[in-house]
Amino acid sequence: MSNPKVQVSPKSTAPKQAEPSKQAPSGTFSDEEIRIRAYQIYESRGRNSNRADEDWSQAQTELMELLGGK
């Protein structure tokens, strides 16, 4: 019995640009979109320090501001 070969596509190391989800109600973002923006914030600090909670909060705030939120 032979093993079938499985093709695996390489993962992109660069995060996608965060955009409002087309499936989410207006004014909300998915966790994935927030995670991407939070990672961009982390990278903008030169990948220094572990402030994941602060980055997440900042990402949420920035994304809401894009929609004219608070």
N, C-alpha and C positions, 0 to 999 in steps of 0.2 A: 504494500500500500504506500503510495507516495504522498508527501505532504504538499498541499497547494501553496504556492507562493503568494504572499500578501504584499501588495505595494503600499508603502507608507510615504505620504508626501511630507516633505520637510516643513517643520513649523517655522513660522515667521517669528523672529525675536523682537521685532518692533511692534509695539501695540498699535492698534487701529486708532484712528481719530475718533474721539467721542462725538456722537451725534444723538439727538433726541430719538428715542425709540419710536418707530412708526406704529408699534402695537400697543404701547403704553398710552394711557390717557394723557391729554395735554397737561404739561406742568410736572410730569414725573419722568424719572430716568431709571433704567434698569441698574441692578447691582454691577453688571458688566461695564456699563457706560461710566459709572462712578469709579469703578476700579481702574479703568483705563486712564481717566483724568487724574486720579490719585497717584498712579504710577508716573505719569508725566510730571507731576509736581515733585515727587521724590527724585526723579532724574534731574530736574531743573536745579536741585540743591546739590548736584554732584554725587548723588546716591549716598549722601552722608546722613548719619543718625537714623534712628528708628523711631519715626513719629507717625506711624501708620494711622492712628486715630485722628491726629490733626490733619494729615493729608486727606483722609476720607471726608472729614467735615468741610475742609476747604473746597474739595472737589464738588461736593453737594451744593455748597453755596455758590460757586462759580457757575455751575450748570443751571441752577435756578435763576441766577441773574441773566443768563442768556435768554431766558424766556420772559424776562421782565418781572420776575418774582421779587421777593424781599431782598 
